[in-house]
Amino acid sequence: MDSLVTTEWLAGELGANDLRIVDATYVLPGDQRDPAAEYEAAHIPGAVFMDLAELADTNTSLPSMLPSPEKFASRMQSLGLGDGSRVVLYDSSPYHTAARAWWMLRTFGAHDVAILDGGLAKWQAEGRETKSGKETLRHRHFTVWADDKGVRNLEQMKANVESGAEQVLDARSAARFTGEEPDPRPATHAGHIPGSKNLPQGKLFNADGTWKQGDALKAEFEAAGVDLAKPLVTTCGSGITAAVLAFGAHLLGNEAALYDGSWSEWGADLTTPKAMGPA
């Protein structure tokens, strides 16, 4: 299974024993949407709803941090996602949150994971079937496992400012990156990690919501000053849209790491250096 699958491919695979479809739509509280209710109103047949708002570490004040491997495995089992499942993720979020679910699943040991190109919007635009209500779930075994090689923490990021060993790429808007626009979180400095580059996550998509691919995708990274042949770490506001850049890099053969605390941690920490202005 490719990392990015088409609606045509998914339509042909519906009902396969090992296939699991997941709606991973997540929005911010201020967006005044209810993704769980939207899922119940209309979802791809067989899809389950992954609640990214709940699938996080509740022992920290930082938003959207990775949960423990045990919590993650327990939630996946209850959703019917298990060892050997082929998982296809989609969303209907402006933050393209299927990418965060993709990154989390891979971090916690799932290997056959893909994103549906164009998401629910493309599926519905093509007149394909949707279902309402909830799906009947059967628990499956999901092995507790974590591989943190693709995760970066605050101390690692501080060390990287000194060493420059890994390129750092920020998925936030240009105005947030430069500091022209204040951070929405209280007591959080504006600006960016010194030495980082900026590639707003929306630039990785075509007008119809599908992913740019090949040379068009590569051009966006190159325009941001990124060398895809060298190590890369992605960051954003809270670790959500950073996963969009990580998935885009993955499509181009670069297995980028992700700074999970992102600017909500770095920007609020009094010991971290901050930079303002363009990259």
Residue, then its C-alpha position, 0 to 999 in steps of 0.5 A: m500500500d502506498s503512503l498516499v492512496t486515491t479515492e479510486w483505490l480505496a473504493g476498490e478496497l472497501g470491505a477487505n478484511d485487513l483494511r481499517i479506515v479512520d477519520a482523524t479530523y481534529v480542529l481547534p476549539g475556536d473553530q466551533r466545529d464538532p468532528a465527532a458529530e460530523y463523523e456520525a453525520a457522514h463518514i466513509p463506510g467502515a470508518v472509525f473516528m480517532d479523537l486526536a483531542e483525547l489521544a494526547d498526554t494529559n499529564t502536561s500543560l502542553p497541547s497535543m503531546l504524544p500519549s504513553p505507548e500503553k494509552f495509544a495501544s489501548r485506544m487503537q485496540s478499542l477502535g479495532l486497529g490491530d497488528g497487521s491492519r492496513v490503515v487508511l486515514y482521512d480528515s476534513s480539517p484545514y490543518h490536514t490532521a490525518a498527517r498527525a495520526w499517520w505520524m503517531l501510528r508510525t511512532f507507535g509501531a504501525h507500518d502499513v499506514a496511508i493517507l487518503d488523497g483529498g480526504l472526505a471532501k474529494w470522496q463526497a465530491e465524487g458522489r461516493e457512498t457515505k454512512s451515518g451513525k457509528e460503526t460496530l467495533r471489534h477489539r484487535h490486539f495492538t502491540v505496545w511499542a514506541d520508536d522515538k527516533g522520529v521525535r525531538n524534545l526541547e533539550q535536543m532542539k536546544a542542542n540543535v540550535e548550537s550544532g545545526a546538525e538538523q534543518v528545522l522547518d516550521a509549518r506555521s503561517a509566515a506572519r506567525f513565523t516572523g513574529e509579525e502576528p502574536d502567538p495566540r497562547p498566553a505568555t508565549h513569545a512571538g517568532h521562531i526557533p533561530g536558524s529555522k526555515n518556514l513552509p506554511q503547511g497549506k503550500l503542500f496542497n493543490a487548490d482541490g485539497t489533494w497533495k502536491q506530488g513529485d516536482a511540485l512538492k519538491a519545489e515547495f521544500e526547495a523554495a523554503g531553503v530545505d535540502l531534502a538530502k539532509p536531516l530534517v526536523t519539522t515544527c509548528g504551533s503544537g505538533i499538529t501541522a508539523a506532521v503535514l511537513a513530515f508526511g510531505a518530506h516522507l513522500l519525497g524520501n526524507e524521513a523527517a523527525l518532529y518536534d512534539g512540543s513545538w512553539s507552544e513549548w519553545g515560545a513559552d520557555l524563558t530559557t530558549p532563544k527566539a528569533m524574529g523576522p524572515a528566515 
